[in-house]
C-alpha cells in the first residue's frame, strides 16, 4: 500500500479548512496535520486516525509548525483575517496575521523544499473594470492609502509576488488560488454573525433571523460572484491531486454564473427566507432591508469594490473543473444550517 501523502493545513477550523479537511479524510489517502485556535467546525473529525490536530494559537506554535513543514509534502496556510470590518478597525493586526506570519511560513516552505498551496483573494484585482478578471493579464487597481480597506488586498498581492519570486529564484513549487465569495453552511458562526463582522450572505440571513432589517451598504449596486464552498473545495482537491500540473499557476476559483449585485442578493435572501417551509410566520413578516452608508456600517476608511467577475478559462483548461452549484441552492443550504443552529441555541436557553 503506498504511503499516504501528508498535508499541513494552518487554519484548519476555518470555513475553507474545515470543508477541505473533511473531504480529504473521506478518501483515506491523506494524513492531515491541522492547527487552529478553535475546533467547533472540525470537532467531529478529531477521532479520525488520519487527522492530527493541535488546538493552539499560531503565535505560540512556531516550533510545531516548522516540525510539520519538515514532515509534510504539501503546506496550505489558510490562517488569515478576511473580514472587511477588521481592515478598518485593526489594520495592523490584519498586517501581522495576514502578512508577517504567512511570510514566515512561506520562508519555511522554501527552506525545506515543500509544495505550497496558498490562498490569494479576488480582492487583489481591486477596482479593475475589465469584463472578466484574468489571472495573468488583468491589472491590479486599488484605492488611496487613507482607505485602510485596501490593506488586505495589497497584503495578498504582495504575498503573491513574493511567492512567484521565490519560485523563480528559490526553487519554490506552488499554486495560488483566488476564491470569489465562497459561501455555504458554516461560513461564520451565529455568535460571530451577531457582531456584524460576518461575510455578506451570513450577515443578511442572520439579520432576518434576528428580525432586523438587512443592511445594504451604499446603493447596493456593487456586484459579486458567489461560489458554493463544495465547488471551491472540489477545485482545491484537483490542485492537490495535480500539483506538478498546477505548479507556478494562479487560479481564479469562482462562479461567473452566480453574479448578483448586493441589492439583488438582499432581495433573493428575503425571497428564499420567506419560502422556507420551516421559518416561522413572524420571522417572514419581519423580513425587510434598509440602506446604510459605508461610514455608518464600517467606519471611515472603507471603499467598496463594485465589480468582481472571474475568468475561469485557465482552471477549466488545466484541471477540467467548472462550478455546478447555483446561488439558490447555496443560499437555501445556508438558511437550513443557520436556522438549525439558531434553534439549537434557543433550545439551550430554555
ROKE-234944 format. One line per 3 residues: number of its first residue (from 1); their letters; for each residue x, y negated, z of N, C-alpha, C, O. Coordinates in steps of 0.2 Angstrom, whole numbers, plus 5000, padded with zeros to 4 digits. Atoms other than C-alpha are relative to their C-alpha. Layout:
# residues N
NUM> a> X/Y/Z/X/Y/Z/X/Y/Z/X/Y/Z; ...
//
This chain:
# residues 350
1> xxx> 5004/5006/5000/5000/5000/5000/5004/4994/5000/5009/4993/5004; 4995/5006/5000/5008/4983/4995/4999/4996/5006/4994/4996/5009; 5000/5004/4994/5012/4971/5009/4995/4994/4999/4995/4991/4993
4> xxx> 5005/5005/5001/4999/4958/5012/5004/4993/5000/5009/4992/5003; 4997/5007/5000/5003/4940/5007/4998/4996/5006/4992/4996/5008; 5001/5004/4994/5005/4928/5021/4999/4993/4999/5003/4990/4995
7> xxx> 5002/5007/5002/4997/4911/5021/4999/4997/5007/4996/4999/5011; 5001/5005/4994/4998/4897/5034/4995/4995/4998/4996/4991/4993; 5005/5006/5001/4983/4885/5035/5000/4996/5006/4998/4998/5011
10> xxx> 5000/5005/4994/4986/4870/5046/4993/4996/4999/4992/4993/4994; 5006/5002/5000/4969/4863/5050/4995/5005/4998/4990/5004/4994; 5003/4994/5002/4961/4880/5049/4992/4999/5002/4988/5002/4999
13> xxx> 5007/5001/4998/4945/4874/5058/4996/4995/4996/4990/4994/4997; 5003/5006/5004/4941/4860/5046/4995/5003/4995/4994/5009/4994; 5006/4998/5005/4927/4861/5033/5003/5004/4995/5001/5010/4994
16> xxx> 4997/4996/5005/4938/4867/5019/5004/5006/5003/5003/5012/5000; 4996/4994/4997/4950/4878/5030/4996/5005/5002/4998/5011/5002; 5004/4995/4998/4936/4887/5038/4997/5005/4995/4997/5011/4995
19> xxx> 5003/4996/5006/4927/4892/5022/5006/5004/4996/5005/5010/4994; 4994/4997/5003/4944/4896/5014/5002/5006/5004/5003/5012/5001; 4998/4995/4996/4949/4907/5028/4996/5006/5000/4998/5012/4999
22> xxx> 5005/4995/5000/4933/4917/5029/5000/5004/4993/5000/5010/4993; 5000/4997/5007/4934/4920/5010/5006/5004/4999/5006/5010/4997; 4994/4996/5000/4952/4926/5011/5000/5006/5004/5002/5011/5001
25> xxx> 5000/4994/4996/4949/4938/5025/4995/5005/4997/4996/5011/4999; 5005/4995/5002/4935/4946/5016/5003/5004/4995/5001/5010/4993; 4997/4995/5005/4947/4953/5003/5005/5005/5003/5007/5010/5000
28> xxx> 4995/4996/4997/4958/4961/5016/5007/5001/4997/5010/5007/4997; 4994/5000/5003/4973/4957/5006/5005/4995/5002/5011/4994/5000; 4996/5006/4997/4980/4942/5016/5000/5000/5007/4996/5003/5011
31> xxx> 4999/5001/4993/4987/4939/5033/5000/4992/5001/5004/4989/4998; 5001/5007/5000/4981/4922/5038/5003/4997/5007/5001/5000/5012; 4998/5003/4994/4990/4911/5051/4997/4993/5000/4998/4989/4995
34> xxx> 5003/5006/5000/4980/4896/5057/5001/4996/5006/5002/4999/5011; 4999/5005/4994/4982/4881/5068/4995/4995/4999/4993/4992/4994; 5005/5005/4999/4969/4869/5074/4999/4998/5007/5000/5003/5011
37> xxx> 5002/5001/4993/4964/4860/5090/4993/5002/5002/4992/5002/5008; 5007/4997/4999/4946/4866/5088/4999/5007/4997/5003/5009/4993; 5001/4993/5003/4939/4883/5084/4992/5001/4999/4991/5007/4997
40> xxx> 5007/4999/5000/4920/4880/5083/4998/5003/4993/4993/5006/4992; 5002/4997/5006/4919/4884/5064/5003/5007/4998/5001/5010/4994; 4997/4994/5002/4931/4899/5064/5000/5005/5006/5003/5010/5006
43> xxx> 5000/4996/4994/4927/4907/5081/4998/5007/4998/5000/5012/5001; 5002/4993/5002/4918/4922/5073/5005/5004/4996/5004/5009/4994; 4995/4996/5004/4934/4926/5063/5006/5002/5005/5010/5006/5002
46> xxx> 4994/5000/4996/4946/4926/5078/5002/5008/5002/5007/5009/5004; 4999/4993/4998/4944/4945/5081/5003/5004/4994/5005/5010/4995; 4997/4997/5006/4950/4949/5063/5007/5001/5001/5011/4997/5003
49> xxx> 4993/4998/4999/4967/4958/5064/5004/4996/4995/5010/4996/4996; 4996/5003/5005/4972/4949/5049/5001/4992/5001/5003/4988/4997; 5001/5007/4998/4969/4932/5057/5004/4998/5006/5002/5000/5012
52> xxx> 4996/5001/4994/4982/4925/5069/4999/4992/5001/5002/4988/4997; 5002/5007/4999/4976/4908/5077/5003/4997/5006/5003/5000/5011; 4997/5003/4994/4984/4896/5088/4995/4993/5000/4995/4989/4996
55> xxx> 5004/5006/4999/4972/4883/5095/5004/4995/5004/5006/4995/5010; 4996/5005/4997/4983/4868/5099/5000/4994/4995/4998/4994/4989; 4999/5006/5004/4987/4850/5093/5006/5001/4996/5011/5003/4998
58> xxx> 4994/5000/5005/4999/4848/5078/5006/4997/5003/5012/4999/5002; 4994/5004/4997/5010/4836/5088/5004/5005/5005/5010/5004/5005; 4996/4995/4995/5014/4850/5101/5002/5006/4997/5005/5011/5000
61> xxx> 4999/4993/5003/5016/4864/5088/5005/5000/4995/5005/5005/4991; 4995/5000/5005/5031/4860/5078/5004/5006/4999/5006/5008/4994; 4996/4994/5000/5041/4875/5083/4996/5006/4997/4999/5010/4993
64> xxx> 5005/4995/5002/5026/4886/5080/4999/4999/4992/5000/5004/4988; 5001/5001/5007/5023/4878/5063/5006/5002/4996/5006/5005/4990; 4993/4998/5004/5042/4880/5057/5001/5007/5000/5003/5010/4995
67> xxx> 4999/4993/5000/5042/4898/5063/4995/5003/4995/4997/5008/4991; 5005/4997/5005/5026/4902/5052/5002/4998/4993/5000/5002/4989; 4998/5002/5007/5033/4892/5037/5005/5005/4998/5005/5007/4992
70> xxx> 4995/4995/5001/5048/4903/5038/4997/5007/4998/4999/5010/4993; 5003/4993/5000/5037/4919/5039/4995/5000/4994/4994/5006/4991; 5006/5000/5005/5023/4914/5026/5002/4999/4993/5008/4996/4992
73> xxx> 4998/5001/5007/5023/4914/5007/4997/4994/4997/5000/4990/4993; 5004/5006/5002/5010/4900/5005/4998/4996/5005/4996/4998/5011; 5001/5004/4995/5008/4885/5015/4994/4995/4998/4995/4992/4992
76> xxx> 5006/5004/5002/4991/4875/5015/4999/4995/5006/4995/4997/5010; 5001/5005/4994/4992/4859/5026/4994/4996/4999/4994/4991/4995; 5006/5004/5001/4974/4853/5027/4998/4995/5006/4993/4992/5005
79> xxx> 5001/5005/4995/4975/4843/5043/5001/4993/4998/5006/4991/4996; 5000/5007/5002/4970/4825/5040/4994/4997/5002/4989/5000/5004; 5006/5004/4998/4959/4811/5045/4997/4998/4993/5000/4994/4989
82> xxx> 5003/5002/5006/4947/4809/5030/4993/4997/5001/4988/4999/4997; 5007/5003/4998/4933/4798/5037/5001/4992/4998/5005/4989/5002; 4999/5007/5002/4932/4780/5029/4999/4995/5006/5003/4990/5007
85> xxx> 5001/5004/4994/4926/4773/5046/5007/4999/5004/5008/4994/5007; 4994/5000/4997/4943/4778/5053/5005/4996/4997/5010/4993/5000; 4995/5004/5004/4953/4769/5039/4999/4993/5002/5004/4989/5002
88> xxx> 5001/5007/4997/4945/4753/5046/5002/4999/5007/5006/4995/5009; 4999/5000/4993/4946/4757/5064/5007/5001/5003/5009/4998/5008; 4993/4998/4998/4963/4765/5066/5004/5002/4994/5006/5008/4994
91> xxx> 4996/4999/5006/4973/4764/5050/5007/5003/5002/5010/5007/4999; 4994/4997/4998/4989/4768/5060/5000/5007/5002/5004/5011/5000; 5001/4993/4998/4983/4784/5067/4999/5004/4993/5002/5010/4993
94> xxx> 5001/4996/5006/4977/4789/5049/5007/5001/4997/5009/5006/4994; 4994/4999/5003/4995/4785/5043/5004/5005/5004/5008/5009/5000; 4996/4995/4996/5003/4795/5057/4998/5007/4998/5002/5012/4997
97> xxx> 5003/4993/5001/4992/4811/5054/5001/5001/4993/5004/5007/4991; 5000/4998/5007/4990/4810/5036/5006/5000/4996/5007/5003/4991; 4994/5001/5004/5007/4804/5030/5006/5003/5004/5009/5008/5002
100> xxx> 4994/4998/4997/5020/4806/5043/5001/5008/5002/5006/5011/5001; 5000/4993/4998/5015/4824/5050/5000/5004/4993/5004/5009/4993; 5000/4996/5006/5012/4830/5032/5006/5000/4997/5008/5005/4993
103> xxx> 4994/5000/5003/5028/4824/5026/5005/5004/5003/5009/5008/5000; 4996/4995/4997/5037/4834/5039/4999/5007/4998/5004/5011/4997; 5002/4993/5002/5028/4849/5034/5002/5002/4993/5005/5007/4992
106> xxx> 4998/5000/5007/5032/4846/5016/5008/5001/5000/5010/5006/4996; 4993/4999/5000/5050/4845/5020/5002/5007/5002/5007/5010/5000; 4999/4993/4997/5050/4861/5030/4999/5005/4994/5002/5010/4993
109> xxx> 5001/4995/5005/5042/4870/5015/5005/5000/4994/5007/5005/4992; 4994/5001/5005/5056/4863/5003/5006/5004/5003/5009/5008/5000; 4994/4997/4997/5069/4869/5016/5000/5007/5000/5005/5010/4999
112> xxx> 5000/4992/5000/5063/4887/5017/4997/5003/4993/4996/5009/4993; 5001/4998/5007/5058/4888/4998/4993/5004/5000/4993/5009/4996; 5007/4997/5000/5039/4892/5001/4996/4996/4995/4998/4991/4992
115> xxx> 5004/5003/5005/5025/4888/4989/4995/4996/5004/4992/4998/5009; 5005/5005/4997/5014/4873/4994/4994/4999/4996/4994/4998/4990; 5006/5002/5003/4996/4871/4990/4997/4994/5004/4996/4994/5010
118> xxx> 5001/5006/4996/4992/4853/4995/4993/4996/4998/4992/4996/4992; 5006/5004/5001/4975/4843/4997/5002/4993/4998/5003/4989/5003; 5000/5007/5002/4976/4827/4987/4993/4997/5001/4989/5000/5006
121> xxx> 5006/5003/4999/4960/4817/4985/4997/4997/4994/5001/4994/4990; 5003/5004/5006/4948/4810/4972/5001/4992/5001/5001/4988/4996; 4999/5007/4998/4952/4793/4981/5006/4997/4997/5007/4991/4996
124> xxx> 4994/5003/5002/4969/4792/4973/4999/4996/4993/5002/4992/4991; 5002/5004/5006/4960/4786/4957/4997/4993/5001/4997/4989/4997; 5002/5007/4997/4953/4771/4967/4995/4997/4996/4989/5000/4995
127> xxx> 5005/5004/5004/4944/4758/4956/5001/5001/4993/4998/4997/4989; 4999/4998/5007/4949/4766/4940/4993/5000/4996/4988/5003/4999; 5007/5000/5004/4934/4763/4927/5000/5004/4994/4995/5003/4990
130> xxx> 5000/4995/5006/4938/4777/4914/4993/5004/5001/4991/5005/5007; 5006/4996/5000/4923/4788/4910/5001/5006/5004/4997/5008/5008; 4998/4994/4996/4932/4803/4917/5007/4999/5003/5011/4996/4999
133> xxx> 4993/5000/4997/4947/4804/4929/5004/5006/4997/5002/5012/4999; 4995/4995/5002/4961/4814/4921/5006/5001/5004/5009/4995/5006; 4995/5000/4995/4974/4821/4932/5007/4997/4998/5010/4994/5002
136> xxx> 4994/5002/5002/4989/4817/4922/5001/4994/4996/5006/4991/4994; 5000/5006/5004/4984/4801/4912/4997/4994/5003/4998/4989/5001; 5004/5005/4997/4972/4791/4922/5004/4995/5005/5008/4998/5009
139> xxx> 4997/5005/4996/4979/4775/4930/4997/5000/5007/4991/5001/5008; 5002/5001/4994/4978/4773/4949/4999/4993/5002/5004/4989/5001; 5002/5007/4999/4969/4757/4954/4997/4999/5007/4992/5001/5008
142> xxx> 5003/5001/4993/4967/4751/4972/5000/4993/5001/5002/4989/4998; 5002/5007/4998/4962/4736/4981/5006/4996/5004/5011/4999/5005; 4995/5004/4997/4971/4722/4991/5002/5003/5007/4998/5007/5010
145> xxx> 4998/4997/4994/4981/4726/5007/4996/4999/5006/4995/5003/5010; 5004/5002/4995/4969/4717/5018/4994/5004/5001/4991/5004/5006; 5005/4995/5000/4956/4730/5014/5003/5007/5002/5005/5011/4998
148> xxx> 4996/4994/4998/4963/4744/5025/4997/5007/4998/4999/5012/4999; 5003/4994/5003/4951/4756/5017/5004/5004/4996/5004/5010/4995; 4996/4997/5005/4964/4760/5004/5006/5003/5003/5010/5006/5000
151> xxx> 4994/4996/4997/4977/4767/5017/5000/5007/4998/5005/5010/4997; 5001/4993/5002/4970/4784/5014/5002/5002/4993/5006/5006/4992; 4998/4999/5007/4971/4783/4995/5007/5000/4999/5010/5004/4995
154> xxx> 4993/5001/5001/4988/4776/4995/5005/5005/5003/5010/5007/5001; 4996/4994/4996/4995/4789/5008/5000/5006/4995/5005/5009/4994; 5001/4994/5004/4988/4803/4997/5004/4999/4993/5007/5004/4991
157> xxx> 4997/5001/5006/4995/4795/4981/5008/5001/5001/5011/5004/4997; 4993/5000/4998/5012/4793/4989/5003/5007/5001/5008/5010/4999; 4999/4993/4999/5012/4811/4995/5000/5004/4994/5005/5009/4993
160> xxx> 5000/4997/5006/5008/4817/4978/5006/4999/4996/5009/5003/4993; 4993/5002/5003/5023/4808/4971/5006/5003/5003/5010/5005/5000; 4995/4997/4997/5034/4814/4984/5001/5008/4999/5006/5010/4997
163> xxx> 5000/4993/5002/5029/4832/4981/5002/5002/4993/5006/5006/4992; 4998/4999/5007/5031/4831/4962/5008/4998/5000/5011/5002/4996; 4993/5001/5000/5048/4823/4965/5004/5006/5003/5010/5007/5001
166> xxx> 4997/4995/4997/5053/4837/4977/5000/5006/4995/5005/5010/4995; 5000/4995/5005/5048/4849/4963/5005/4999/4994/5008/5004/4992; 4995/5002/5005/5060/4840/4951/5007/5001/5002/5012/5003/4999
169> xxx> 4994/5001/4998/5074/4838/4962/5002/5004/5007/5007/5004/5009; 4999/4996/4994/5072/4850/4977/4998/5007/4999/4998/5011/5004; 5002/4993/5001/5065/4866/4969/4994/5002/5003/4992/5008/5003
172> xxx> 5007/4999/4997/5048/4864/4977/4995/5003/4995/4995/5000/4989; 5006/4998/5005/5034/4875/4969/4994/4998/5004/4993/4999/5010; 5006/5002/4997/5017/4868/4972/4994/4999/4995/4995/5000/4989
175> xxx> 5006/5002/5003/4999/4865/4967/4997/4995/5004/4995/4996/5010; 5005/5005/4996/4989/4849/4972/4993/5000/4997/4992/5001/4991; 5007/5000/5003/4971/4849/4971/4996/4994/5003/4998/4992/5009
178> xxx> 5004/5006/4998/4959/4834/4972/4993/5002/5000/4989/5002/4995; 5007/4998/4999/4942/4838/4979/4996/4994/4999/4997/4988/5001; 5005/5006/5001/4927/4827/4973/4994/5002/5004/4990/5005/5002
181> xxx> 5006/4999/4995/4915/4826/4988/4997/5007/5001/4992/5008/4999; 5002/4993/4999/4914/4844/4993/4995/4999/5006/4996/4996/5011; 5005/5001/4995/4898/4846/5003/4997/5007/5001/4999/5012/4998
184> xxx> 5003/4994/4998/4888/4860/5012/5000/5001/5007/5001/4996/5011; 5001/4998/4992/4884/4868/5029/5007/4999/5003/5012/5001/5000; 4994/5001/4996/4897/4864/5042/5005/4994/4998/5010/4994/5000
187> xxx> 4996/5006/5002/4903/4848/5034/5003/4996/5006/5009/4995/5006; 4998/5003/4994/4903/4839/5050/4995/5003/5006/4990/5005/5004; 5005/4998/4995/4896/4844/5067/4995/4995/5002/4995/4989/5000
190> xxx> 5005/5004/4999/4880/4837/5073/5002/4994/5005/5000/4989/5004; 4998/5005/4995/4888/4828/5088/5005/4995/4996/5004/4989/4998; 4996/5005/5003/4901/4820/5076/4995/4996/4995/4996/4990/4995
193> xxx> 5004/5004/5004/4887/4815/5064/4996/4995/5004/4995/4989/5001; 5004/5005/4996/4878/4806/5078/5004/4994/5001/5001/4989/5002; 4995/5006/4999/4893/4794/5080/5000/4996/4994/5002/4990/4995
196> xxx> 5000/5004/5006/4890/4788/5062/5007/5000/4996/5008/4997/4991; 4993/4999/5003/4908/4794/5057/4999/5005/4994/5004/5007/4991; 5001/4995/5005/4901/4808/5046/5000/4998/4993/4999/4993/4991
199> xxx> 5000/5001/5008/4903/4810/5027/4992/4999/4998/4988/5001/5002; 5006/5003/5002/4888/4803/5017/4994/5005/5000/4989/5003/5003; 5006/4995/5000/4877/4819/5015/4998/5001/5007/4992/5001/5008
202> xxx> 5002/4998/4993/4878/4824/5033/4997/4994/5004/4993/4994/5008; 5003/5006/4996/4875/4806/5039/4993/4999/4998/4989/4997/5002; 5006/5001/5002/4860/4804/5028/4995/5005/5004/4990/5003/5006
205> xxx> 5005/4995/4997/4852/4821/5034/5000/5000/5007/4994/5001/5010; 5000/5001/4993/4857/4818/5052/4995/4994/5002/4991/4995/5007; 5005/5006/4999/4848/4801/5052/4993/5002/4999/4988/5000/5003
208> xxx> 5007/4997/5001/4832/4810/5045/4998/5004/5006/4992/5003/5009; 5002/4996/4994/4833/4822/5060/4999/4996/5006/4995/4998/5010; 5001/5005/4994/4835/4808/5072/4994/4995/5000/4994/4991/5004
211> xxx> 5006/5004/5001/4820/4799/5065/5003/4993/4999/4999/4988/5000; 4997/5006/5001/4832/4785/5060/5000/4999/4992/5001/5004/4989; 5000/5001/5007/4832/4777/5043/5007/5001/4997/5012/5000/5000
214> xxx> 4993/4999/5003/4846/4782/5031/5003/4993/4998/4999/4989/4996; 4997/5006/5001/4858/4768/5030/5004/5000/4993/5009/5004/4992; 4996/5000/5006/4864/4764/5012/5004/4994/5000/5002/4988/5001
217> xxx> 4996/5006/4999/4879/4753/5012/5001/4997/4993/5002/5000/4988; 5000/5004/5006/4879/4739/4999/4993/5001/4996/4988/5002/5000; 5006/4999/5004/4867/4741/4985/4998/5007/4998/4993/5008/4994
220> xxx> 5002/4993/5001/4868/4760/4983/5002/5002/4993/5000/5007/4991; 4998/4998/5007/4875/4759/4965/5006/5004/5000/5008/5007/4994; 4994/4997/5000/4891/4767/4970/4999/5008/4998/4994/5011/5002
223> xxx> 5001/4993/5003/4892/4785/4961/5005/5005/5003/5011/5003/5004; 4996/4995/4998/4899/4801/4967/4998/5007/4997/4992/5007/4995; 5002/4993/5003/4900/4819/4960/5001/5005/5006/5006/5006/5009
226> xxx> 5000/4996/4994/4895/4831/4974/5001/5007/4998/4998/5010/4993; 4998/4994/5001/4903/4848/4974/4999/5005/5005/5001/5004/5011; 5002/4996/4995/4897/4863/4983/5007/5003/5003/5011/5005/4999
229> xxx> 4994/4997/4997/4910/4870/4996/5002/5007/4997/5008/5008/4996; 4999/4993/5002/4908/4888/4989/5003/4999/4993/5008/5003/4992; 4996/5001/5007/4913/4882/4971/5007/4998/5001/5011/5000/4998
232> xxx> 4993/5003/4999/4928/4872/4978/5004/5006/5003/5010/5006/5000; 4996/4995/4997/4934/4887/4988/5002/5005/4995/5007/5008/4995; 4999/4995/5006/4932/4899/4973/5006/4998/4996/5010/5002/4994
235> xxx> 4994/5003/5004/4944/4887/4964/5006/5001/5004/5011/5003/5001; 4994/5000/4996/4956/4887/4978/5003/5008/5000/5009/5009/5000; 4998/4993/5000/4956/4906/4978/5004/5002/4994/5008/5006/4994
238> xxx> 4997/4999/5006/4960/4906/4960/5007/4997/5000/5012/5000/4997; 4993/5003/5000/4975/4895/4963/5005/5004/5004/5010/5006/5002; 4996/4996/4996/4981/4906/4977/5002/5007/4997/5008/5009/4998
241> xxx> 4999/4994/5004/4980/4921/4966/5004/4999/4994/5007/5004/4991; 4996/5002/5006/4989/4912/4952/5005/4995/5001/5005/4990/4997; 4996/5006/4998/5002/4902/4960/5005/4998/4994/5007/4992/4993
244> xxx> 4995/5002/5005/5015/4903/4946/4997/4996/4994/5000/4992/4991; 5004/5004/5005/5002/4898/4933/4998/4993/5002/4998/4989/4997; 5002/5007/4997/4997/4883/4944/5006/4996/5002/5005/4990/5004
247> xxx> 4994/5003/4997/5015/4878/4948/5001/4993/4996/5000/4992/4990; 4999/5007/5002/5018/4859/4946/4993/4997/4997/4994/4992/4993; 5007/5003/5003/4999/4856/4942/4996/4996/5006/4997/4998/5012
250> xxx> 5005/5004/4996/4987/4843/4949/4993/5002/4997/4992/5001/4991; 5007/4998/5002/4969/4849/4948/4994/4996/5003/4994/4995/5009; 5006/5002/4997/4953/4840/4950/4995/5006/5001/4994/5010/4997
253> xxx> 5005/4995/4999/4940/4851/4958/4994/4996/5002/4993/4994/5008; 5006/5004/4999/4923/4843/4956/4995/5003/4995/4996/5007/4991; 5006/4998/5004/4906/4845/4948/4997/4994/4996/4993/4990/4999
256> xxx> 5003/5006/5003/4903/4831/4935/4993/5000/4999/4990/4995/4998; 5007/4999/5001/4885/4838/4933/4996/4997/5006/4990/4996/5005; 5004/5002/4993/4881/4833/4951/5002/4993/5001/5003/4991/5007
259> xxx> 4998/5007/4999/4884/4814/4948/4993/4997/5002/4988/4997/4999; 5006/5004/4997/4872/4803/4959/5003/4994/5002/5008/4994/5005; 4998/5005/4996/4873/4786/4965/4998/5001/5007/4994/5005/5008
262> xxx> 5002/4999/4993/4871/4784/4984/4993/4999/5001/4990/5002/5005; 5007/5001/4999/4854/4777/4982/4996/5006/4997/4991/5008/5001; 5003/4994/5003/4849/4792/4971/5001/5006/5005/4996/5010/5006
265> xxx> 4998/4995/4995/4857/4803/4984/4995/4999/5006/4992/5004/5009; 5005/5001/4995/4846/4795/4998/4993/5002/4998/4990/5005/5002; 5007/4998/5002/4830/4797/4988/5000/5008/5000/4994/5011/5002
268> xxx> 5000/4993/5000/4835/4815/4985/5000/5004/5006/4996/5009/5008; 5000/4997/4993/4839/4819/5003/4993/5000/5003/4990/5004/5006; 5007/5001/4997/4822/4812/5008/4995/5005/4997/4991/5008/5000
271> xxx> 5004/4996/5003/4813/4821/4995/5000/5008/5002/4995/5011/5003; 4999/4993/4998/4821/4838/4999/4998/5001/5007/4995/5007/5009; 5001/4999/4993/4819/4835/5018/4992/5000/5001/4990/5005/5005
274> xxx> 5007/5000/4999/4800/4832/5016/4997/5006/4997/4992/5009/4999; 5003/4993/5003/4798/4848/5005/5002/5006/5004/4999/5011/5003; 4998/4994/4996/4807/4859/5018/4995/5003/5004/4991/4999/5008
277> xxx> 5006/4997/4996/4794/4871/5025/5001/5000/5007/4995/5000/5011; 5000/5000/4993/4801/4871/5042/5001/4993/5004/5001/4993/5010; 4999/5007/4997/4804/4852/5045/4993/4998/5003/4988/4998/4999
280> xxx> 5007/5002/4997/4790/4846/5057/4998/4994/4997/5001/4990/4994; 5004/5005/5004/4777/4834/5050/5003/4993/5003/5003/4988/4999; 4998/5007/4997/4783/4819/5062/5006/4998/4997/5008/4992/4996
283> xxx> 4993/5002/5003/4801/4820/5055/4999/4998/4993/5002/4993/4991; 5002/5002/5007/4794/4820/5037/4997/4993/4999/4999/4989/4995; 5004/5006/5001/4783/4805/5040/5005/4994/5002/5004/4989/5000
286> xxx> 4995/5005/4998/4798/4795/5048/5006/4999/4995/5009/4994/4996; 4994/5000/5005/4810/4798/5033/4999/4994/4996/4994/4993/4992; 4999/5006/5004/4815/4781/5025/5007/4998/5000/5011/5001/5003
289> xxx> 4993/5003/5000/4830/4771/5021/5000/4993/5000/4995/4989/5000; 4999/5007/4999/4837/4754/5023/5007/4998/4997/5012/5002/4997; 4994/5002/5003/4851/4744/5015/5004/4996/5006/5001/4992/5009
292> xxx> 4996/5003/4995/4866/4738/5026/5006/4997/4996/5008/5000/4992; 4993/5002/5003/4882/4728/5022/5005/5004/5002/5005/5008/5007; 4994/4996/4998/4899/4736/5022/5003/4998/5007/5005/5002/5011
295> xxx> 4998/5003/4994/4904/4724/5036/4996/5003/5006/4999/5004/5011; 5005/4998/4994/4889/4729/5047/5002/5007/5001/5002/5009/5007; 5000/4993/4999/4892/4748/5044/5007/5002/5002/5008/5006/5006
298> xxx> 4993/4997/4999/4911/4750/5043/5004/4994/5004/5009/4996/5007; 4996/5005/4997/4918/4733/5049/5004/4997/4994/5004/4999/4989; 4996/5003/5006/4929/4721/5039/5006/5004/4998/5009/5008/5002
301> xxx> 4995/4996/5003/4942/4729/5028/4998/5005/4996/5002/5009/4993; 5002/4995/5004/4931/4740/5019/4998/4998/4993/4996/4992/4992; 5002/5001/5007/4929/4741/5000/4998/5006/4997/5002/5011/4998
304> xxx> 5003/4993/5002/4919/4754/4991/5003/5002/4993/5006/4998/4990; 4998/4997/5007/4924/4765/4976/4993/5001/4997/4989/5005/4999; 5006/5000/5003/4910/4763/4964/4999/5005/4995/4993/5006/4993
307> xxx> 5001/4995/5005/4913/4777/4952/5005/5006/5001/5011/5004/5002; 4995/4995/5000/4921/4794/4953/4997/5006/4996/4992/5009/4998; 5002/4994/5004/4919/4807/4940/5006/5004/4997/5010/5001/4993
310> xxx> 4994/4997/5002/4932/4820/4937/4999/5004/4993/4994/5006/4991; 4999/4996/5005/4938/4828/4921/5002/5007/5003/5007/5007/5007; 4998/4993/4997/4939/4847/4925/5002/5004/4994/5003/5010/4994
313> xxx> 4998/4996/5006/4945/4852/4907/5007/5004/5002/5007/5009/5000; 4993/4997/4999/4963/4856/4914/4999/5007/5004/5001/5012/5003; 5001/4994/4996/4957/4868/4928/4996/5005/4996/4997/5011/4998
316> xxx> 5004/4995/5004/4944/4876/4916/5005/5004/4995/5005/5010/4995; 4996/4997/5005/4958/4879/4903/5005/5005/5004/5007/5010/5001; 4995/4996/4997/4971/4886/4915/4997/5006/5005/5000/5011/5005
319> xxx> 5003/4995/4995/4960/4895/4928/4993/5003/4998/4991/5008/5001; 5007/4998/5002/4944/4898/4919/4995/4999/5005/4990/5003/5006; 5005/5001/4995/4935/4890/4933/4995/4994/4998/4997/4990/4995
322> xxx> 5005/5005/5001/4919/4880/4932/4995/5000/5006/4993/5006/5009; 5005/4999/4995/4907/4875/4946/4993/5002/4998/4991/5001/4992; 5006/4997/5002/4890/4883/4946/4994/4998/5004/4988/4999/5003
325> xxx> 5005/5001/4995/4880/4877/4961/4998/4992/4999/5002/4988/5000; 5003/5007/5001/4868/4862/4958/4999/4996/5007/4999/4999/5012; 5001/5005/4994/4865/4847/4970/4995/5002/5005/4995/5002/5011
328> xxx> 5006/4998/4996/4848/4853/4976/5001/5006/5004/5000/5006/5010; 4999/4994/4996/4854/4870/4982/5005/4998/5005/5004/5000/5011; 4995/5002/4995/4869/4862/4991/4997/4996/5005/4998/4997/5011
331> xxx> 5003/5004/4995/4858/4849/5000/4995/5005/5004/4995/5004/5010; 5005/4996/4997/4845/4862/5004/5004/5005/5005/5001/5006/5011; 4996/4996/4995/4858/4873/5012/5003/4996/5006/5003/4999/5011
334> xxx> 4997/5004/4994/4865/4859/5022/4994/4998/5005/4995/4998/5011; 5006/5001/4996/4847/4855/5028/4998/5006/5004/4997/5005/5010; 5001/4994/4996/4845/4873/5033/5004/5000/5006/5002/5002/5012
337> xxx> 4995/4999/4995/4861/4873/5043/4999/4995/5005/4999/4996/5011; 5001/5005/4995/4858/4856/5051/4994/5001/5005/4994/5000/5011; 5007/4999/4996/4840/4860/5056/5001/5006/5005/4998/5005/5011
340> xxx> 4999/4994/4996/4845/4877/5063/5005/4998/5006/5003/4999/5012; 4996/5002/4994/4859/4869/5074/4997/4995/5004/4998/4995/5010; 5004/5005/4996/4848/4855/5079/4995/5003/5005/4994/5001/5010
343> xxx> 5005/4997/4996/4835/4867/5085/5004/5004/5006/5001/5004/5012; 4996/4996/4995/4849/4877/5095/5002/4995/5006/5001/4996/5011; 4999/5005/4995/4854/4861/5103/4994/4998/5005/4995/4997/5011
346> xxx> 5006/5002/4996/4837/4856/5108/4997/5006/5005/4995/5004/5010; 5002/4994/4996/4833/4874/5115/5005/5000/5006/5002/5001/5012; 4995/5000/4994/4849/4872/5126/4998/4995/5005/5000/4996/5011
349> xx> 5002/5006/4995/4842/4856/5134/4994/5001/5004/4993/4999/5009; 5006/4998/4996/4826/4864/5139/5001/5003/5007/4997/5005/5010
//
